[in-house]
Amino acid sequence: MTDIRTILANLCRPRLLIRAARFGLEDYRRDRDLRRLVKESVNPYTVLSELLAEDARLEQIRRTGDLNYPVARHVEVLVALMAEVNLLPRRIAQ
C-alpha cells in the first residue's frame, strides 16, 4: 500500500486552491467540519480514503470546466485532507 503522505505529496492541484486550503487549516475543527464531508469519522485511514475519493471526483469536475464546479467544497475537502494527515502517527525512522 502506498503511504498516504506520498499520495498527498504527489497531488497536482492549482496553486491558488492549495493556498486557500492552507489558509483554512487554522479554522478547521474536526468535530464540526468532518461530518459534512464523510459518512463515518472513526478510522483515520477510512476518512482519508473517502476524502481522497471526493477530491478525485471534484478534480475531475474542475478539469472538465463544468460550471457547477463547487470550488468551496473542493477547498473544504483539501483542508480536511491536510488536517487529517497531520493526525496520523508518524513512522519511526529506521
PDB file of N, CA, C and O in Angstrom, chain B, residues numbered from 101:
ATOM      1  N   MET B 101       0.843  -1.186   0.000  1.00  0.00           N
ATOM      2  CA  MET B 101       0.000   0.000   0.000  1.00  0.00           C
ATOM      3  C   MET B 101       0.882   1.240   0.000  1.00  0.00           C
ATOM      4  O   MET B 101       1.877   1.305   0.722  1.00  0.00           O
ATOM      5  N   THR B 102       0.518   2.206  -0.798  1.00  0.00           N
ATOM      6  CA  THR B 102       1.263   3.448  -0.863  1.00  0.00           C
ATOM      7  C   THR B 102       0.952   4.298   0.358  1.00  0.00           C
ATOM      8  O   THR B 102      -0.193   4.358   0.807  1.00  0.00           O
ATOM      9  N   ASP B 103       1.961   4.943   0.885  1.00  0.00           N
ATOM     10  CA  ASP B 103       1.803   5.806   2.041  1.00  0.00           C
ATOM     11  C   ASP B 103       0.901   6.986   1.693  1.00  0.00           C
ATOM     12  O   ASP B 103       1.035   7.593   0.630  1.00  0.00           O
ATOM     13  N   ILE B 104      -0.020   7.301   2.604  1.00  0.00           N
ATOM     14  CA  ILE B 104      -0.968   8.399   2.384  1.00  0.00           C
ATOM     15  C   ILE B 104      -0.233   9.718   2.164  1.00  0.00           C
ATOM     16  O   ILE B 104      -0.636  10.517   1.318  1.00  0.00           O
ATOM     17  N   ARG B 105       0.823   9.949   2.904  1.00  0.00           N
ATOM     18  CA  ARG B 105       1.584  11.198   2.755  1.00  0.00           C
ATOM     19  C   ARG B 105       2.203  11.295   1.362  1.00  0.00           C
ATOM     20  O   ARG B 105       2.284  12.384   0.793  1.00  0.00           O
ATOM     21  N   THR B 106       2.634  10.172   0.816  1.00  0.00           N
ATOM     22  CA  THR B 106       3.198  10.156  -0.535  1.00  0.00           C
ATOM     23  C   THR B 106       2.125  10.489  -1.559  1.00  0.00           C
ATOM     24  O   THR B 106       2.368  11.245  -2.500  1.00  0.00           O
ATOM     25  N   ILE B 107       0.941   9.925  -1.375  1.00  0.00           N
ATOM     26  CA  ILE B 107      -0.169  10.214  -2.284  1.00  0.00           C
ATOM     27  C   ILE B 107      -0.490  11.705  -2.257  1.00  0.00           C
ATOM     28  O   ILE B 107      -0.658  12.326  -3.307  1.00  0.00           O
ATOM     29  N   LEU B 108      -0.574  12.273  -1.067  1.00  0.00           N
ATOM     30  CA  LEU B 108      -0.888  13.701  -0.945  1.00  0.00           C
ATOM     31  C   LEU B 108       0.224  14.569  -1.524  1.00  0.00           C
ATOM     32  O   LEU B 108      -0.052  15.593  -2.149  1.00  0.00           O
ATOM     33  N   ALA B 109       1.460  14.176  -1.324  1.00  0.00           N
ATOM     34  CA  ALA B 109       2.585  14.949  -1.856  1.00  0.00           C
ATOM     35  C   ALA B 109       2.579  14.955  -3.381  1.00  0.00           C
ATOM     36  O   ALA B 109       3.068  15.899  -4.003  1.00  0.00           O
ATOM     37  N   ASN B 110       2.027  13.906  -3.981  1.00  0.00           N
ATOM     38  CA  ASN B 110       2.000  13.806  -5.439  1.00  0.00           C
ATOM     39  C   ASN B 110       0.743  14.381  -6.080  1.00  0.00           C
ATOM     40  O   ASN B 110       0.614  14.374  -7.304  1.00  0.00           O
ATOM     41  N   LEU B 111      -0.177  14.875  -5.268  1.00  0.00           N
ATOM     42  CA  LEU B 111      -1.367  15.514  -5.834  1.00  0.00           C
ATOM     43  C   LEU B 111      -0.959  16.783  -6.568  1.00  0.00           C
ATOM     44  O   LEU B 111      -0.158  17.573  -6.068  1.00  0.00           O
ATOM     45  N   CYS B 112      -1.506  16.964  -7.734  1.00  0.00           N
ATOM     46  CA  CYS B 112      -1.201  18.151  -8.522  1.00  0.00           C
ATOM     47  C   CYS B 112      -2.477  18.989  -8.630  1.00  0.00           C
ATOM     48  O   CYS B 112      -3.374  18.689  -9.418  1.00  0.00           O
ATOM     49  N   ARG B 113      -2.531  20.027  -7.831  1.00  0.00           N
ATOM     50  CA  ARG B 113      -3.692  20.914  -7.807  1.00  0.00           C
ATOM     51  C   ARG B 113      -3.222  22.340  -8.052  1.00  0.00           C
ATOM     52  O   ARG B 113      -2.060  22.657  -7.798  1.00  0.00           O
ATOM     53  N   PRO B 114      -4.108  23.206  -8.544  1.00  0.00           N
ATOM     54  CA  PRO B 114      -3.709  24.602  -8.765  1.00  0.00           C
ATOM     55  C   PRO B 114      -3.195  25.252  -7.481  1.00  0.00           C
ATOM     56  O   PRO B 114      -3.699  24.996  -6.388  1.00  0.00           O
ATOM     57  N   ARG B 115      -2.197  26.081  -7.641  1.00  0.00           N
ATOM     58  CA  ARG B 115      -1.556  26.742  -6.502  1.00  0.00           C
ATOM     59  C   ARG B 115      -2.549  27.528  -5.655  1.00  0.00           C
ATOM     60  O   ARG B 115      -2.467  27.511  -4.427  1.00  0.00           O
ATOM     61  N   LEU B 116      -3.479  28.210  -6.297  1.00  0.00           N
ATOM     62  CA  LEU B 116      -4.463  29.012  -5.563  1.00  0.00           C
ATOM     63  C   LEU B 116      -5.366  28.126  -4.701  1.00  0.00           C
ATOM     64  O   LEU B 116      -5.728  28.506  -3.587  1.00  0.00           O
ATOM     65  N   LEU B 117      -5.724  26.962  -5.208  1.00  0.00           N
ATOM     66  CA  LEU B 117      -6.556  26.024  -4.456  1.00  0.00           C
ATOM     67  C   LEU B 117      -5.812  25.524  -3.207  1.00  0.00           C
ATOM     68  O   LEU B 117      -6.393  25.428  -2.126  1.00  0.00           O
ATOM     69  N   ILE B 118      -4.547  25.214  -3.369  1.00  0.00           N
ATOM     70  CA  ILE B 118      -3.731  24.757  -2.244  1.00  0.00           C
ATOM     71  C   ILE B 118      -3.530  25.877  -1.227  1.00  0.00           C
ATOM     72  O   ILE B 118      -3.593  25.641  -0.021  1.00  0.00           O
ATOM     73  N   ARG B 119      -3.291  27.075  -1.705  1.00  0.00           N
ATOM     74  CA  ARG B 119      -3.109  28.212  -0.783  1.00  0.00           C
ATOM     75  C   ARG B 119      -4.376  28.475   0.009  1.00  0.00           C
ATOM     76  O   ARG B 119      -4.314  28.764   1.204  1.00  0.00           O
ATOM     77  N   ALA B 120      -5.512  28.379  -0.640  1.00  0.00           N
ATOM     78  CA  ALA B 120      -6.789  28.574   0.061  1.00  0.00           C
ATOM     79  C   ALA B 120      -6.980  27.496   1.127  1.00  0.00           C
ATOM     80  O   ALA B 120      -7.447  27.783   2.229  1.00  0.00           O
ATOM     81  N   ALA B 121      -6.622  26.265   0.796  1.00  0.00           N
ATOM     82  CA  ALA B 121      -6.758  25.172   1.763  1.00  0.00           C
ATOM     83  C   ALA B 121      -5.819  25.373   2.950  1.00  0.00           C
ATOM     84  O   ALA B 121      -6.215  25.149   4.094  1.00  0.00           O
ATOM     85  N   ARG B 122      -4.600  25.786   2.697  1.00  0.00           N
ATOM     86  CA  ARG B 122      -3.659  26.041   3.800  1.00  0.00           C
ATOM     87  C   ARG B 122      -4.158  27.159   4.701  1.00  0.00           C
ATOM     88  O   ARG B 122      -4.018  27.098   5.922  1.00  0.00           O
ATOM     89  N   PHE B 123      -4.731  28.162   4.095  1.00  0.00           N
ATOM     90  CA  PHE B 123      -5.289  29.274   4.868  1.00  0.00           C
ATOM     91  C   PHE B 123      -6.438  28.791   5.757  1.00  0.00           C
ATOM     92  O   PHE B 123      -6.610  29.279   6.874  1.00  0.00           O
ATOM     93  N   GLY B 124      -7.220  27.837   5.260  1.00  0.00           N
ATOM     94  CA  GLY B 124      -8.358  27.326   6.011  1.00  0.00           C
ATOM     95  C   GLY B 124      -7.993  26.366   7.129  1.00  0.00           C
ATOM     96  O   GLY B 124      -8.836  26.054   7.970  1.00  0.00           O
ATOM     97  N   LEU B 125      -6.762  25.895   7.157  1.00  0.00           N
ATOM     98  CA  LEU B 125      -6.343  24.942   8.185  1.00  0.00           C
ATOM     99  C   LEU B 125      -6.499  25.485   9.602  1.00  0.00           C
ATOM    100  O   LEU B 125      -6.840  24.737  10.519  1.00  0.00           O
ATOM    101  N   GLU B 126      -6.255  26.772   9.786  1.00  0.00           N
ATOM    102  CA  GLU B 126      -6.316  27.321  11.146  1.00  0.00           C
ATOM    103  C   GLU B 126      -7.732  27.347  11.705  1.00  0.00           C
ATOM    104  O   GLU B 126      -7.910  27.395  12.922  1.00  0.00           O
ATOM    105  N   ASP B 127      -8.742  27.316  10.839  1.00  0.00           N
ATOM    106  CA  ASP B 127     -10.132  27.319  11.299  1.00  0.00           C
ATOM    107  C   ASP B 127     -10.761  25.929  11.303  1.00  0.00           C
ATOM    108  O   ASP B 127     -11.929  25.784  11.663  1.00  0.00           O
ATOM    109  N   TYR B 128     -10.009  24.912  10.911  1.00  0.00           N
ATOM    110  CA  TYR B 128     -10.550  23.554  10.817  1.00  0.00           C
ATOM    111  C   TYR B 128     -10.836  22.997  12.205  1.00  0.00           C
ATOM    112  O   TYR B 128      -9.988  23.017  13.097  1.00  0.00           O
ATOM    113  N   ARG B 129     -12.056  22.500  12.355  1.00  0.00           N
ATOM    114  CA  ARG B 129     -12.451  21.791  13.578  1.00  0.00           C
ATOM    115  C   ARG B 129     -13.007  20.444  13.157  1.00  0.00           C
ATOM    116  O   ARG B 129     -14.043  20.370  12.496  1.00  0.00           O
ATOM    117  N   ARG B 130     -12.323  19.389  13.538  1.00  0.00           N
ATOM    118  CA  ARG B 130     -12.660  18.038  13.090  1.00  0.00           C
ATOM    119  C   ARG B 130     -14.099  17.678  13.414  1.00  0.00           C
ATOM    120  O   ARG B 130     -14.814  17.168  12.551  1.00  0.00           O
ATOM    121  N   ASP B 131     -14.536  17.933  14.634  1.00  0.00           N
ATOM    122  CA  ASP B 131     -15.890  17.545  15.045  1.00  0.00           C
ATOM    123  C   ASP B 131     -16.968  18.260  14.240  1.00  0.00           C
ATOM    124  O   ASP B 131     -18.037  17.695  14.008  1.00  0.00           O
ATOM    125  N   ARG B 132     -16.714  19.463  13.822  1.00  0.00           N
ATOM    126  CA  ARG B 132     -17.697  20.236  13.072  1.00  0.00           C
ATOM    127  C   ARG B 132     -17.604  19.976  11.565  1.00  0.00           C
ATOM    128  O   ARG B 132     -18.617  19.743  10.906  1.00  0.00           O
ATOM    129  N   ASP B 133     -16.409  20.018  11.041  1.00  0.00           N
ATOM    130  CA  ASP B 133     -16.221  20.026   9.587  1.00  0.00           C
ATOM    131  C   ASP B 133     -16.239  18.648   8.940  1.00  0.00           C
ATOM    132  O   ASP B 133     -16.717  18.491   7.816  1.00  0.00           O
ATOM    133  N   LEU B 134     -15.722  17.657   9.643  1.00  0.00           N
ATOM    134  CA  LEU B 134     -15.576  16.344   9.020  1.00  0.00           C
ATOM    135  C   LEU B 134     -16.912  15.667   8.753  1.00  0.00           C
ATOM    136  O   LEU B 134     -17.056  14.957   7.758  1.00  0.00           O
ATOM    137  N   ARG B 135     -17.876  15.874   9.617  1.00  0.00           N
ATOM    138  CA  ARG B 135     -19.163  15.186   9.416  1.00  0.00           C
ATOM    139  C   ARG B 135     -19.900  15.670   8.163  1.00  0.00           C
ATOM    140  O   ARG B 135     -20.766  14.966   7.644  1.00  0.00           O
ATOM    141  N   ARG B 136     -19.564  16.859   7.682  1.00  0.00           N
ATOM    142  CA  ARG B 136     -20.152  17.340   6.423  1.00  0.00           C
ATOM    143  C   ARG B 136     -19.533  16.672   5.205  1.00  0.00           C
ATOM    144  O   ARG B 136     -20.121  16.664   4.123  1.00  0.00           O
ATOM    145  N   LEU B 137     -18.339  16.111   5.388  1.00  0.00           N
ATOM    146  CA  LEU B 137     -17.580  15.622   4.242  1.00  0.00           C
ATOM    147  C   LEU B 137     -17.553  14.111   4.086  1.00  0.00           C
ATOM    148  O   LEU B 137     -17.470  13.605   2.967  1.00  0.00           O
ATOM    149  N   VAL B 138     -17.624  13.381   5.200  1.00  0.00           N
ATOM    150  CA  VAL B 138     -17.563  11.918   5.131  1.00  0.00           C
ATOM    151  C   VAL B 138     -18.678  11.309   5.979  1.00  0.00           C
ATOM    152  O   VAL B 138     -19.243  11.958   6.860  1.00  0.00           O
ATOM    153  N   LYS B 139     -18.978  10.043   5.688  1.00  0.00           N
ATOM    154  CA  LYS B 139     -20.060   9.356   6.408  1.00  0.00           C
ATOM    155  C   LYS B 139     -19.655   9.017   7.835  1.00  0.00           C
ATOM    156  O   LYS B 139     -20.386   9.317   8.780  1.00  0.00           O
ATOM    157  N   GLU B 140     -18.492   8.393   7.993  1.00  0.00           N
ATOM    158  CA  GLU B 140     -18.018   7.996   9.313  1.00  0.00           C
ATOM    159  C   GLU B 140     -16.647   8.611   9.551  1.00  0.00           C
ATOM    160  O   GLU B 140     -15.846   8.749   8.626  1.00  0.00           O
ATOM    161  N   SER B 141     -16.391   8.974  10.783  1.00  0.00           N
ATOM    162  CA  SER B 141     -15.092   9.580  11.082  1.00  0.00           C
ATOM    163  C   SER B 141     -14.368   8.827  12.195  1.00  0.00           C
ATOM    164  O   SER B 141     -13.706   9.434  13.036  1.00  0.00           O
ATOM    165  N   VAL B 142     -14.497   7.508  12.193  1.00  0.00           N
ATOM    166  CA  VAL B 142     -13.883   6.696  13.241  1.00  0.00           C
ATOM    167  C   VAL B 142     -12.435   6.355  12.896  1.00  0.00           C
ATOM    168  O   VAL B 142     -11.517   6.741  13.619  1.00  0.00           O
ATOM    169  N   ASN B 143     -12.231   5.646  11.814  1.00  0.00           N
ATOM    170  CA  ASN B 143     -10.905   5.214  11.398  1.00  0.00           C
ATOM    171  C   ASN B 143     -10.258   6.297  10.528  1.00  0.00           C
ATOM    172  O   ASN B 143     -10.812   6.651   9.488  1.00  0.00           O
ATOM    173  N   PRO B 144      -9.102   6.828  10.929  1.00  0.00           N
ATOM    174  CA  PRO B 144      -8.486   7.901  10.151  1.00  0.00           C
ATOM    175  C   PRO B 144      -8.111   7.486   8.728  1.00  0.00           C
ATOM    176  O   PRO B 144      -8.126   8.317   7.820  1.00  0.00           O
ATOM    177  N   TYR B 145      -7.776   6.219   8.527  1.00  0.00           N
ATOM    178  CA  TYR B 145      -7.427   5.760   7.180  1.00  0.00           C
ATOM    179  C   TYR B 145      -8.662   5.686   6.282  1.00  0.00           C
ATOM    180  O   TYR B 145      -8.579   5.958   5.084  1.00  0.00           O
ATOM    181  N   THR B 146      -9.793   5.321   6.854  1.00  0.00           N
ATOM    182  CA  THR B 146     -11.046   5.318   6.095  1.00  0.00           C
ATOM    183  C   THR B 146     -11.444   6.745   5.747  1.00  0.00           C
ATOM    184  O   THR B 146     -11.879   7.021   4.629  1.00  0.00           O
ATOM    185  N   VAL B 147     -11.298   7.633   6.690  1.00  0.00           N
ATOM    186  CA  VAL B 147     -11.610   9.049   6.458  1.00  0.00           C
ATOM    187  C   VAL B 147     -10.760   9.581   5.310  1.00  0.00           C
ATOM    188  O   VAL B 147     -11.276  10.220   4.393  1.00  0.00           O
ATOM    189  N   LEU B 148      -9.459   9.317   5.362  1.00  0.00           N
ATOM    190  CA  LEU B 148      -8.573   9.801   4.304  1.00  0.00           C
ATOM    191  C   LEU B 148      -8.914   9.187   2.958  1.00  0.00           C
ATOM    192  O   LEU B 148      -8.840   9.858   1.929  1.00  0.00           O
ATOM    193  N   SER B 149      -9.285   7.924   2.959  1.00  0.00           N
ATOM    194  CA  SER B 149      -9.675   7.266   1.720  1.00  0.00           C
ATOM    195  C   SER B 149     -10.911   7.926   1.108  1.00  0.00           C
ATOM    196  O   SER B 149     -10.963   8.170  -0.098  1.00  0.00           O
ATOM    197  N   GLU B 150     -11.896   8.210   1.946  1.00  0.00           N
ATOM    198  CA  GLU B 150     -13.113   8.872   1.465  1.00  0.00           C
ATOM    199  C   GLU B 150     -12.817  10.289   0.988  1.00  0.00           C
ATOM    200  O   GLU B 150     -13.356  10.731  -0.027  1.00  0.00           O
ATOM    201  N   LEU B 151     -11.969  10.993   1.712  1.00  0.00           N
ATOM    202  CA  LEU B 151     -11.614  12.357   1.305  1.00  0.00           C
ATOM    203  C   LEU B 151     -10.848  12.357  -0.014  1.00  0.00           C
ATOM    204  O   LEU B 151     -11.072  13.223  -0.860  1.00  0.00           O
ATOM    205  N   LEU B 152      -9.953  11.400  -0.194  1.00  0.00           N
ATOM    206  CA  LEU B 152      -9.223  11.300  -1.463  1.00  0.00           C
ATOM    207  C   LEU B 152     -10.158  10.996  -2.628  1.00  0.00           C
ATOM    208  O   LEU B 152      -9.989  11.531  -3.723  1.00  0.00           O
ATOM    209  N   ALA B 153     -11.138  10.141  -2.388  1.00  0.00           N
ATOM    210  CA  ALA B 153     -12.110   9.824  -3.441  1.00  0.00           C
ATOM    211  C   ALA B 153     -12.938  11.059  -3.800  1.00  0.00           C
ATOM    212  O   ALA B 153     -13.196  11.322  -4.974  1.00  0.00           O
ATOM    213  N   GLU B 154     -13.346  11.804  -2.791  1.00  0.00           N
ATOM    214  CA  GLU B 154     -14.122  13.027  -3.044  1.00  0.00           C
ATOM    215  C   GLU B 154     -13.270  14.069  -3.761  1.00  0.00           C
ATOM    216  O   GLU B 154     -13.756  14.760  -4.656  1.00  0.00           O
ATOM    217  N   ASP B 155     -12.016  14.183  -3.376  1.00  0.00           N
ATOM    218  CA  ASP B 155     -11.111  15.108  -4.053  1.00  0.00           C
ATOM    219  C   ASP B 155     -10.951  14.732  -5.523  1.00  0.00           C
ATOM    220  O   ASP B 155     -10.968  15.604  -6.391  1.00  0.00           O
ATOM    221  N   ALA B 156     -10.798  13.448  -5.805  1.00  0.00           N
ATOM    222  CA  ALA B 156     -10.660  12.996  -7.191  1.00  0.00           C
ATOM    223  C   ALA B 156     -11.912  13.323  -7.999  1.00  0.00           C
ATOM    224  O   ALA B 156     -11.824  13.730  -9.157  1.00  0.00           O
ATOM    225  N   ARG B 157     -13.071  13.143  -7.382  1.00  0.00           N
ATOM    226  CA  ARG B 157     -14.331  13.461  -8.061  1.00  0.00           C
ATOM    227  C   ARG B 157     -14.412  14.959  -8.372  1.00  0.00           C
ATOM    228  O   ARG B 157     -14.778  15.353  -9.479  1.00  0.00           O
ATOM    229  N   LEU B 158     -14.070  15.775  -7.391  1.00  0.00           N
ATOM    230  CA  LEU B 158     -14.121  17.228  -7.579  1.00  0.00           C
ATOM    231  C   LEU B 158     -13.074  17.702  -8.583  1.00  0.00           C
ATOM    232  O   LEU B 158     -13.323  18.626  -9.357  1.00  0.00           O
ATOM    233  N   GLU B 159     -11.913  17.070  -8.567  1.00  0.00           N
ATOM    234  CA  GLU B 159     -10.864  17.437  -9.522  1.00  0.00           C
ATOM    235  C   GLU B 159     -11.299  17.113 -10.950  1.00  0.00           C
ATOM    236  O   GLU B 159     -11.000  17.868 -11.875  1.00  0.00           O
ATOM    237  N   GLN B 160     -11.988  16.017 -11.129  1.00  0.00           N
ATOM    238  CA  GLN B 160     -12.499  15.668 -12.457  1.00  0.00           C
ATOM    239  C   GLN B 160     -13.508  16.719 -12.938  1.00  0.00           C
ATOM    240  O   GLN B 160     -13.483  17.128 -14.099  1.00  0.00           O
ATOM    241  N   ILE B 161     -14.380  17.142 -12.048  1.00  0.00           N
ATOM    242  CA  ILE B 161     -15.355  18.190 -12.402  1.00  0.00           C
ATOM    243  C   ILE B 161     -14.627  19.474 -12.768  1.00  0.00           C
ATOM    244  O   ILE B 161     -14.977  20.133 -13.747  1.00  0.00           O
ATOM    245  N   ARG B 162     -13.619  19.829 -11.987  1.00  0.00           N
ATOM    246  CA  ARG B 162     -12.861  21.065 -12.245  1.00  0.00           C
ATOM    247  C   ARG B 162     -12.176  21.004 -13.603  1.00  0.00           C
ATOM    248  O   ARG B 162     -12.207  21.970 -14.367  1.00  0.00           O
ATOM    249  N   ARG B 163     -11.560  19.870 -13.899  1.00  0.00           N
ATOM    250  CA  ARG B 163     -10.815  19.741 -15.160  1.00  0.00           C
ATOM    251  C   ARG B 163     -11.714  19.760 -16.394  1.00  0.00           C
ATOM    252  O   ARG B 163     -11.281  20.175 -17.469  1.00  0.00           O
ATOM    253  N   THR B 164     -12.953  19.316 -16.245  1.00  0.00           N
ATOM    254  CA  THR B 164     -13.854  19.333 -17.400  1.00  0.00           C
ATOM    255  C   THR B 164     -14.413  20.725 -17.670  1.00  0.00           C
ATOM    256  O   THR B 164     -15.015  20.965 -18.717  1.00  0.00           O
ATOM    257  N   GLY B 165     -14.213  21.646 -16.720  1.00  0.00           N
ATOM    258  CA  GLY B 165     -14.701  23.004 -16.920  1.00  0.00           C
ATOM    259  C   GLY B 165     -16.187  23.163 -16.638  1.00  0.00           C
ATOM    260  O   GLY B 165     -16.813  24.128 -17.078  1.00  0.00           O
ATOM    261  N   ASP B 166     -16.740  22.220 -15.909  1.00  0.00           N
ATOM    262  CA  ASP B 166     -18.160  22.262 -15.556  1.00  0.00           C
ATOM    263  C   ASP B 166     -18.466  23.530 -14.765  1.00  0.00           C
ATOM    264  O   ASP B 166     -17.769  23.854 -13.804  1.00  0.00           O
ATOM    265  N   LEU B 167     -19.502  24.234 -15.170  1.00  0.00           N
ATOM    266  CA  LEU B 167     -19.877  25.480 -14.488  1.00  0.00           C
ATOM    267  C   LEU B 167     -20.443  25.233 -13.099  1.00  0.00           C
ATOM    268  O   LEU B 167     -20.543  26.163 -12.299  1.00  0.00           O
ATOM    269  N   ASN B 168     -20.811  24.000 -12.804  1.00  0.00           N
ATOM    270  CA  ASN B 168     -21.333  23.664 -11.477  1.00  0.00           C
ATOM    271  C   ASN B 168     -20.238  23.186 -10.524  1.00  0.00           C
ATOM    272  O   ASN B 168     -20.536  22.602  -9.482  1.00  0.00           O
ATOM    273  N   TYR B 169     -18.985  23.428 -10.870  1.00  0.00           N
ATOM    274  CA  TYR B 169     -17.868  23.007 -10.024  1.00  0.00           C
ATOM    275  C   TYR B 169     -17.940  23.720  -8.676  1.00  0.00           C
ATOM    276  O   TYR B 169     -17.904  24.949  -8.622  1.00  0.00           O
ATOM    277  N   PRO B 170     -18.041  22.950  -7.584  1.00  0.00           N
ATOM    278  CA  PRO B 170     -18.145  23.565  -6.249  1.00  0.00           C
ATOM    279  C   PRO B 170     -16.764  23.846  -5.646  1.00  0.00           C
ATOM    280  O   PRO B 170     -16.235  23.025  -4.896  1.00  0.00           O
ATOM    281  N   VAL B 171     -16.192  24.983  -5.966  1.00  0.00           N
ATOM    282  CA  VAL B 171     -14.843  25.307  -5.525  1.00  0.00           C
ATOM    283  C   VAL B 171     -14.747  25.352  -4.001  1.00  0.00           C
ATOM    284  O   VAL B 171     -13.745  24.907  -3.440  1.00  0.00           O
ATOM    285  N   ALA B 172     -15.755  25.872  -3.328  1.00  0.00           N
ATOM    286  CA  ALA B 172     -15.720  25.938  -1.862  1.00  0.00           C
ATOM    287  C   ALA B 172     -15.660  24.532  -1.256  1.00  0.00           C
ATOM    288  O   ALA B 172     -14.937  24.299  -0.287  1.00  0.00           O
ATOM    289  N   ARG B 173     -16.407  23.619  -1.818  1.00  0.00           N
ATOM    290  CA  ARG B 173     -16.379  22.227  -1.314  1.00  0.00           C
ATOM    291  C   ARG B 173     -15.010  21.604  -1.548  1.00  0.00           C
ATOM    292  O   ARG B 173     -14.500  20.874  -0.698  1.00  0.00           O
ATOM    293  N   HIS B 174     -14.416  21.894  -2.706  1.00  0.00           N
ATOM    294  CA  HIS B 174     -13.103  21.346  -3.002  1.00  0.00           C
ATOM    295  C   HIS B 174     -12.071  21.866  -1.992  1.00  0.00           C
ATOM    296  O   HIS B 174     -11.218  21.108  -1.530  1.00  0.00           O
ATOM    297  N   VAL B 175     -12.150  23.135  -1.658  1.00  0.00           N
ATOM    298  CA  VAL B 175     -11.254  23.699  -0.651  1.00  0.00           C
ATOM    299  C   VAL B 175     -11.489  23.016   0.701  1.00  0.00           C
ATOM    300  O   VAL B 175     -10.533  22.679   1.399  1.00  0.00           O
ATOM    301  N   GLU B 176     -12.754  22.813   1.067  1.00  0.00           N
ATOM    302  CA  GLU B 176     -13.070  22.139   2.330  1.00  0.00           C
ATOM    303  C   GLU B 176     -12.471  20.735   2.380  1.00  0.00           C
ATOM    304  O   GLU B 176     -11.930  20.323   3.406  1.00  0.00           O
ATOM    305  N   VAL B 177     -12.566  20.014   1.286  1.00  0.00           N
ATOM    306  CA  VAL B 177     -12.015  18.651   1.226  1.00  0.00           C
ATOM    307  C   VAL B 177     -10.494  18.689   1.359  1.00  0.00           C
ATOM    308  O   VAL B 177      -9.916  17.862   2.065  1.00  0.00           O
ATOM    309  N   LEU B 178      -9.847  19.630   0.695  1.00  0.00           N
ATOM    310  CA  LEU B 178      -8.396  19.731   0.791  1.00  0.00           C
ATOM    311  C   LEU B 178      -7.953  20.145   2.188  1.00  0.00           C
ATOM    312  O   LEU B 178      -6.936  19.657   2.681  1.00  0.00           O
ATOM    313  N   VAL B 179      -8.695  21.035   2.830  1.00  0.00           N
ATOM    314  CA  VAL B 179      -8.396  21.415   4.215  1.00  0.00           C
ATOM    315  C   VAL B 179      -8.475  20.175   5.107  1.00  0.00           C
ATOM    316  O   VAL B 179      -7.577  19.919   5.909  1.00  0.00           O
ATOM    317  N   ALA B 180      -9.547  19.418   4.960  1.00  0.00           N
ATOM    318  CA  ALA B 180      -9.725  18.211   5.773  1.00  0.00           C
ATOM    319  C   ALA B 180      -8.615  17.200   5.499  1.00  0.00           C
ATOM    320  O   ALA B 180      -8.110  16.577   6.433  1.00  0.00           O
ATOM    321  N   LEU B 181      -8.229  17.028   4.248  1.00  0.00           N
ATOM    322  CA  LEU B 181      -7.136  16.115   3.911  1.00  0.00           C
ATOM    323  C   LEU B 181      -5.848  16.524   4.617  1.00  0.00           C
ATOM    324  O   LEU B 181      -5.172  15.695   5.226  1.00  0.00           O
ATOM    325  N   MET B 182      -5.522  17.795   4.530  1.00  0.00           N
ATOM    326  CA  MET B 182      -4.294  18.289   5.156  1.00  0.00           C
ATOM    327  C   MET B 182      -4.333  18.112   6.673  1.00  0.00           C
ATOM    328  O   MET B 182      -3.351  17.692   7.285  1.00  0.00           O
ATOM    329  N   ALA B 183      -5.462  18.433   7.261  1.00  0.00           N
ATOM    330  CA  ALA B 183      -5.590  18.331   8.719  1.00  0.00           C
ATOM    331  C   ALA B 183      -5.568  16.878   9.179  1.00  0.00           C
ATOM    332  O   ALA B 183      -4.919  16.550  10.172  1.00  0.00           O
ATOM    333  N   GLU B 184      -6.264  16.019   8.472  1.00  0.00           N
ATOM    334  CA  GLU B 184      -6.349  14.611   8.878  1.00  0.00           C
ATOM    335  C   GLU B 184      -5.015  13.894   8.724  1.00  0.00           C
ATOM    336  O   GLU B 184      -4.679  13.041   9.545  1.00  0.00           O
ATOM    337  N   VAL B 185      -4.260  14.220   7.703  1.00  0.00           N
ATOM    338  CA  VAL B 185      -2.965  13.560   7.530  1.00  0.00           C
ATOM    339  C   VAL B 185      -2.015  13.969   8.658  1.00  0.00           C
ATOM    340  O   VAL B 185      -1.127  13.199   9.025  1.00  0.00           O
ATOM    341  N   ASN B 186      -2.191  15.154   9.204  1.00  0.00           N
ATOM    342  CA  ASN B 186      -1.369  15.583  10.332  1.00  0.00           C
ATOM    343  C   ASN B 186      -1.705  14.830  11.612  1.00  0.00           C
ATOM    344  O   ASN B 186      -0.902  14.806  12.544  1.00  0.00           O
ATOM    345  N   LEU B 187      -2.878  14.219  11.668  1.00  0.00           N
ATOM    346  CA  LEU B 187      -3.274  13.441  12.843  1.00  0.00           C
ATOM    347  C   LEU B 187      -2.730  12.006  12.816  1.00  0.00           C
ATOM    348  O   LEU B 187      -2.729  11.317  13.836  1.00  0.00           O
ATOM    349  N   LEU B 188      -2.270  11.568  11.648  1.00  0.00           N
ATOM    350  CA  LEU B 188      -1.738  10.209  11.540  1.00  0.00           C
ATOM    351  C   LEU B 188      -0.430  10.084  12.302  1.00  0.00           C
ATOM    352  O   LEU B 188       0.351  11.033  12.359  1.00  0.00           O
ATOM    353  N   PRO B 189      -0.187   8.913  12.889  1.00  0.00           N
ATOM    354  CA  PRO B 189       1.099   8.720  13.561  1.00  0.00           C
ATOM    355  C   PRO B 189       2.236   8.698  12.548  1.00  0.00           C
ATOM    356  O   PRO B 189       2.103   8.140  11.458  1.00  0.00           O
ATOM    357  N   ARG B 190       3.329   9.299  12.913  1.00  0.00           N
ATOM    358  CA  ARG B 190       4.498   9.317  12.028  1.00  0.00           C
ATOM    359  C   ARG B 190       5.255   8.007  12.193  1.00  0.00           C
ATOM    360  O   ARG B 190       5.300   7.426  13.278  1.00  0.00           O
ATOM    361  N   ARG B 191       5.848   7.557  11.096  1.00  0.00           N
ATOM    362  CA  ARG B 191       6.656   6.337  11.158  1.00  0.00           C
ATOM    363  C   ARG B 191       7.963   6.625  11.884  1.00  0.00           C
ATOM    364  O   ARG B 191       8.500   7.731  11.815  1.00  0.00           O
ATOM    365  N   ILE B 192       8.455   5.626  12.570  1.00  0.00           N
ATOM    366  CA  ILE B 192       9.737   5.750  13.268  1.00  0.00           C
ATOM    367  C   ILE B 192      10.851   5.597  12.237  1.00  0.00           C
ATOM    368  O   ILE B 192      10.857   4.651  11.448  1.00  0.00           O
ATOM    369  N   ALA B 193      11.788   6.535  12.253  1.00  0.00           N
ATOM    370  CA  ALA B 193      12.906   6.482  11.300  1.00  0.00           C
ATOM    371  C   ALA B 193      13.736   5.232  11.549  1.00  0.00           C
ATOM    372  O   ALA B 193      14.019   4.881  12.694  1.00  0.00           O
ATOM    373  N   GLN B 194      14.123   4.567  10.474  1.00  0.00           N
ATOM    374  CA  GLN B 194      14.908   3.330  10.599  1.00  0.00           C
ATOM    375  C   GLN B 194      16.370   3.587  10.426  1.00  0.00           C
ATOM    376  O   GLN B 194      17.174   2.658  10.500  1.00  0.00           O
TER     377      GLN B 194
END
